Amino acid sequence: MNPAHTQQAHRIRFDWGPTGAEAIGSGTDVAVVVDVLSFTTTVTMAVERGMEVLPYRWRDSSVGSYAAARDAVLAVGRREGLTEGRVSLSPASLVTATGIERLVLPSPNGSTISALLAGCGATVVAASLRNATAVAAWLGPRVMAGGTVALLAAGERWPDGSLRPAVEDLWGAGAVIAALAARLTGALGPDSEVLGTVSPEAAAAAAAYAAIRHDIAAYLRASASGRELIDAGFGADVELAAEADRSLAVPVLTGEAFRDSASGR
């Protein structure tokens, strides 16, 4: 891999998907996964309700035994959850969920990237529009102490398996970067010093979020992923994902599970 693609000259980095995770995650202190529709939004809502979330790469024959061995509830498919009233990857399924201590959450994108980043030795954090400022506040002291942060937009998949950049993940990562950069501007001084900390790729994500933050809900509804969910009957998931900074939760992957670091759970 070309060393330039690792963005190692900067302490705040940004890239896309599993390949991007491998490129910028190695040697990074903290890695932030962003999968707004819907993995990291669901993780955020679950941990703020006191649950531990165990990410699972994707549903296969082993996931049932994996959940049973950990005395955990297995999230079902989104459509199955809607028809049966069970917890799924849908954030809306968490709104009335009670009595769940541990949740196994299969996901083809967010969970896969979380596992890759954990394998790189980074502390893995889940961020969404709902908790972007809370995550930035948690990251701030770590960056000011010299730590490095990699932000990974999960994206989606085209039918041929290739990465489809999903604009909502660009905005989610950009929201974290913008809030973090605002903290660093006051702490580090001149903008030029911040520029030396934030990679151009990360700065571009922050600028993308700044351009639409005035009406994030409308933009999220109009996005390709938003339209796809709305047309499939999951409009509530889009509305929940668009509730910017509603949550103070900071889900940190500790061992196998995301737990809320902000509350000490």
Disulfide bonds with the S-S distance in Angstrom:
none
